[in-house]
């Protein structure tokens, strides 16, 4: 199987541009996607997930801003790769910060910020009135997200159902490439979660009782951060099934 095309960010619609942070890794894929949103001709910009505390990345964002002020900053959840540099960014670009659900009008855009818990308890997604859907780590551009310590699989499935009902056209994730088939991406993620849940159920029925044993039975041999991530999600799946 050929390797996926690398994601490099850049403009993706006439309202959304990705500034890709240089923090690629097993958990961040090609890096964190910082999204700059503005209607064509708008004098200011909405910034979603300013990323880790990294002066090089802030300078890259500033170059794309090209002197335009920031109208609003949205953090999709509390993980450091998304908002570790939030304070430093706002110090350089003063603007209101949104960390909860609500409706906003900024940079010529109608934004609906939605609570979509699951990956974390505080996860948010953002729907633009023009159909672009920013999902943070709720849905990635490829692969599946981890259910973190404060996340919940039942909440995640409910959030996917919520997002499926929005009729979004383009999915702008927190990591990985844009998905122009938003509905299919959301359905695939939901189907994957349910299929994985069934694998965990079967592993438990076969006598695997330890998290590490279930990881091995479901995923095979994994190492490092990938094994840690799999264990996080397996633990959440066991809890969802009432086994742990």
C-alpha positions in Angstrom: 0.0 0.0 0.0 1.4 3.4 -0.9 2.0 6.0 1.7 -0.6 8.8 2.0 0.1 12.0 0.3 1.7 14.4 2.8 -0.5 17.2 4.0 1.1 20.6 3.9 -1.8 23.0 4.7 -2.5 26.2 2.8 -5.8 27.7 1.4 -8.5 25.1 1.1 -11.6 27.2 0.5 -12.1 30.9 -0.1 -12.8 31.2 3.7 -10.3 28.8 5.2 -6.6 28.5 5.2 -4.5 26.1 7.2 -1.1 27.1 8.8 0.5 23.7 9.5 2.6 23.5 12.6 5.9 21.7 12.4 5.1 19.2 15.1 4.5 16.1 13.1 4.4 12.8 14.9 2.4 9.6 15.6 -0.3 11.5 17.5 -0.3 14.7 15.5 0.0 13.2 12.0 1.5 15.9 9.7 1.3 18.5 12.5 -1.4 20.6 14.1 -3.7 22.5 11.8 -4.1 26.1 12.8 -7.1 27.4 10.8 -7.5 31.0 9.7 -11.1 31.8 8.7 -12.5 34.9 7.0 -15.1 35.8 4.4 -13.7 37.1 1.2 -12.7 40.7 1.7 -13.1 40.7 5.4 -10.7 43.0 7.2 -10.1 40.6 10.2 -9.7 36.8 10.8 -10.9 34.1 13.1 -8.1 31.8 14.3 -8.9 28.2 15.5 -6.3 26.3 17.5 -3.1 28.5 17.5 -1.1 25.4 18.4 1.8 24.7 20.7 3.9 27.4 22.3 6.3 27.9 19.4 7.5 31.3 18.2 8.3 29.9 14.7 4.6 28.8 14.3 3.3 32.1 15.6 5.5 33.9 13.0 4.1 31.7 10.3 0.5 32.5 11.4 1.4 36.2 11.4 2.7 36.0 7.8 -0.6 34.6 6.6 -2.5 37.2 8.7 -0.6 39.8 6.7 -1.4 42.6 9.2 -5.1 41.7 9.5 -6.3 41.8 13.1 -7.7 38.7 14.8 -11.4 39.0 15.6 -11.8 35.8 17.6 -9.7 32.8 18.8 -11.3 29.4 19.2 -9.7 26.5 21.1 -11.2 23.2 20.1 -10.0 21.4 23.3 -7.4 21.7 26.1 -4.6 19.5 24.6 -1.3 21.4 24.4 -0.7 20.7 20.7 -3.9 22.8 20.0 -3.8 25.5 22.7 -0.4 25.3 24.4 0.5 28.5 22.7 -2.8 30.2 23.2 -1.7 32.7 25.8 1.4 33.7 23.9 -0.7 34.1 20.7 -3.3 36.3 22.3 -0.6 38.4 23.8 0.6 39.2 20.3 -2.9 39.3 18.7 -5.4 40.5 21.4 -8.8 39.0 20.8 -11.7 37.3 22.6 -11.1 33.6 23.2 -13.9 31.0 22.8 -13.7 27.7 24.7 -17.4 26.9 25.0 -20.4 26.3 22.7 -22.2 29.3 21.3 -22.9 31.4 18.2 -20.7 34.1 16.9 -20.4 36.6 14.0 -16.9 37.5 13.2 -14.6 38.1 10.1 -17.8 38.2 8.0 -18.7 34.7 9.0 -21.5 33.0 11.0 -19.9 30.5 13.3 -21.7 27.9 15.3 -19.5 26.5 18.0 -20.7 23.1 19.1 -20.0 20.9 22.2 -18.7 17.6 20.7 -17.3 15.7 23.7 -15.7 12.3 23.3 -12.1 12.8 22.5 -12.0 15.0 25.5 -14.8 16.3 27.8 -14.3 19.8 26.5 -14.0 19.1 22.7 -15.6 21.6 20.4 -16.4 21.7 16.7 -17.1 24.8 14.6 -19.6 25.0 11.7 -19.5 27.9 9.3 -22.7 29.1 7.7 -21.2 28.1 4.4 -20.8 24.5 5.3 -17.2 24.1 6.4 -17.0 22.0 9.6 -13.9 22.2 11.9 -13.7 19.1 14.0 -10.5 19.5 16.1 -9.6 16.0 17.2 -13.2 14.7 17.1 -12.6 13.5 13.5 -9.1 13.5 11.9 -8.2 13.9 8.3 -7.1 10.3 8.3 -7.1 7.5 10.9 -9.1 7.7 14.1 -8.8 9.8 17.2 -7.8 8.6 20.7 -10.4 8.7 23.5 -8.4 10.5 26.1 -8.5 10.0 29.9 -11.3 12.6 30.3 -13.1 11.5 27.1 -15.9 9.0 26.7 -16.8 6.7 23.9 -20.6 7.1 24.3 -20.2 10.9 24.1 -18.0 10.5 21.0 -20.6 8.4 19.2 -23.3 10.9 20.1 -21.1 13.8 18.9 -20.6 11.9 15.6 -24.4 11.6 15.3 -24.7 15.3 16.0 -22.1 16.2 13.3 -23.8 13.9 10.8 -27.0 15.9 11.1 -25.4 19.2 10.2 -25.1 18.6 6.4 -21.6 19.9 6.3 -19.8 20.0 3.0 -16.1 20.1 3.9 -14.4 18.8 7.0 -11.5 20.7 8.3 -9.8 18.6 11.0 -7.3 19.4 13.7 -4.7 17.0 12.1 -4.4 15.6 8.7 -5.8 16.6 5.3 -9.1 18.2 4.5 -12.0 15.9 3.7 -14.3 17.1 0.9 -16.6 14.2 1.6 -17.6 15.3 5.1 -20.6 13.0 5.4 -18.7 10.0 4.3 -15.8 10.8 6.6 -18.2 11.0 9.6 -20.0 7.8 8.7 -16.8 5.9 8.2 -15.5 7.1 11.6 -18.7 6.0 13.3 -18.7 2.6 11.6 -15.0 2.1 12.6 -15.8 2.9 16.2 -18.7 0.4 16.3 -16.6 -2.3 14.5 -13.7 -1.8 17.0 -16.2 -2.0 19.9 -17.3 -5.4 18.6 -13.6 -6.5 18.3 -13.1 -5.6 22.0 -16.3 -7.4 23.0 -15.0 -10.5 21.3 -11.6 -10.2 22.9 -13.2 -10.0 26.3 -15.4 -13.0 25.6 -12.3 -14.9 24.5 -10.8 -14.4 28.0 -8.6 -11.3 27.6 -9.1 -9.3 30.8 -6.1 -7.0 31.0 -6.0 -3.8 28.9 -2.6 -4.8 27.4 -4.0 -8.2 26.5 -7.0 -6.7 24.7 -4.7 -4.2 22.9 -2.6 -7.2 21.7 -5.7 -9.2 20.7 -7.3 -6.3 18.8 -4.3 -4.4 17.3 -1.5 -6.8 17.3 2.0 -5.7 18.4 2.4 -1.9 18.9 5.1 0.1 20.5 5.7 3.5 22.0 3.0 6.2 21.5 0.9 4.1 19.2 0.6 1.4 22.0 -0.2 4.1 24.5 -2.9 5.6 22.3 -4.4 2.2 21.6 -4.5 1.4 25.3 -6.3 4.7 26.0 -9.0 3.9 23.5 -9.3 0.2 24.6 -9.8 1.4 28.2 -12.6 3.7 27.0 -14.2 0.9 25.0 -14.0 -1.5 28.0 -15.7 1.2 30.1 -18.4 1.7 27.5 -19.1 -2.0 27.5 -19.3 -2.1 31.3 -16.2 -4.3 31.5 -13.8 -1.9 33.3 
